[in-house]
Amino acid sequence: MVEIVAGPRVAGPQFRARVERRRLTESEGWEALNETWGVFVGWGVWNKLEATDRMSRARRWDWEALENFLNRLEEAYQSGDLAGYFEPANPEGPERPEARKAIPRLYLAPANSISAPEIALLFEIILDESPGMAKLAANWIAASDASVKGIC
């Protein structure tokens, strides 16, 4: 069971969007996980290049670039830009290409989107960042998440 954003996806914070509960099929669940992680990895690579203005892995993060990147991460996380999605399974039997075109993407609600531990894992394993950087990013998101939900 997951929560999905009900209705069309709109710009702006998704934390206040209306959500619906939905039971995913196994294939929908895997697709949602793959797309969520794929959205984050794509976002991470692009924003790392923009924040650091470099392509060389040999250079280290300076504080200004790191703060810029973490602020971008917090903004993307809070706005729902890192939300994964899936295409619902076709309830009318075997998939037909013409029917598939009309099936919308359903976006996961923030409660079921990427988590701070997943962000840390992807930072370290996929984006090849240090464990310290991965932990910093996860803590940054966890603190951001707590403040949005009013947790001290």
N, C-alpha and C positions, 0 to 999 in steps of 0.2 A: 504494500500500500504506500502510495506517495501522494503528495499534494502537487497539483499542477495549477498554473495561472489560468483562471477561467476567462474565456473571451480572448479577443485579440491582444497580442503583446503590444504594450504602449511604452513610449520613452519615459524615462524617469524611474524613481524608486519602485521596485516591484514588491517591497516588503508590505505595502499597504494594499496591494491588489487583492481582489477576491480570489479565493482558491477553492478547488474542489478536490476531494479525495478520489483516487482511482487505483484500482488493482491492475498492475502491469502484467502482461504475459512475460514469459521468460525472455523471448526475443526482444520485446519492448524494453525490458529492464537492462539487458546488455547494451542495446542501442543507446539508451539514456545515459548509461555509465560511460560508454565510449565517446559519445558526443560531448558530455560534460567535460571529460578529461581533454578531449581534442580542442574544445573551445578554450579551455584554460591554457594549454600548451601553446596554441597559436597566439593567444593574447600575450602570454609571457615572453615568447621570442620577440614579437613585434615591439612590445613596450620596453624590453631590456635594450634593444637596439636604439630606440628613440631616447630613452632616459640617459643612456651612457654615451650616446653619439659615437659609438665605436663598434667595430666588428671583431677586434682582436681579443681573444680570450686571455691573452697574457697580461693585459691591464687589469688592475684591481678596481673595485668599486670605490669611488670617493664618496664622502658623506653627502654632498649635494645630489649626486646622481642616485644614491641609495634612497635618500629621503623622497626625491622626485618619483622614483619607481614605487616605493611603498605607498605614497599618497595616491598614485594612479591605481594601485592594487586595491586600496581601500575604497576608492570611488567606484571602480568597476564591480567590486563585490557588493557594495551597498545598492548600486543602481540596478543590479540584476543582469549586468552585461556578461557575467560568467555562468549564467544559467544554461544548463544542458537542455536538450530537447529530444523528442523521439517522434516518429510517425506512428500513429496507432495502427495496430494490425487491422487488416481488412476483415470486417465481420461478415462479408458476403461470400466467403469461401476463398478459392484460389485467387491469388493476386493477379490482377489484370493491369497492364501498363497504363491504359487509359483511365482506369479507376484510381490508380495510385497518384496521378497528377492532381486529383481533387482532394486528396487527404492532407489536411493541414498538419503542421508541426505543432506539437503540444510542448510547452515549456514547463520545466520543473519550477515549483515555487521555491523561494529562498530556503525554506526549511529542509528541502530535499535536494538542494543544489550542492555544489562543491563545498567541502568542509575544510577547516583549517588543517587537520592532519593530512588530508588528501593534497592540499596545496604544498605542504612541507615535503611529502613524498615525491610529488612531481618536480618540485624545485631541485631536490637532491638527485633523483634518479634520472629524470628525463632532461631537465635543463642544466644538469651538471654543475649545480651550485654547491657550495660547502654546506656541511650540516648546520653550521652557525647561521648562515644566510637563510636556510630553509626554516630553521626554528624561529628566527626573527620575523620572517614573513608570516608564519603561522600565528605567532603571538600578536602581530600587528592586526591580523584579521580577527582573531579571537577577541581582542580588546575592542575592535570596531563593532563586532557583532554584539558584544555585551552592552555597549553604549547605545546601540540602536534599540535593543530590547529593554533598556532601562535597568540593567543589572550592574551593581557596583562591585 
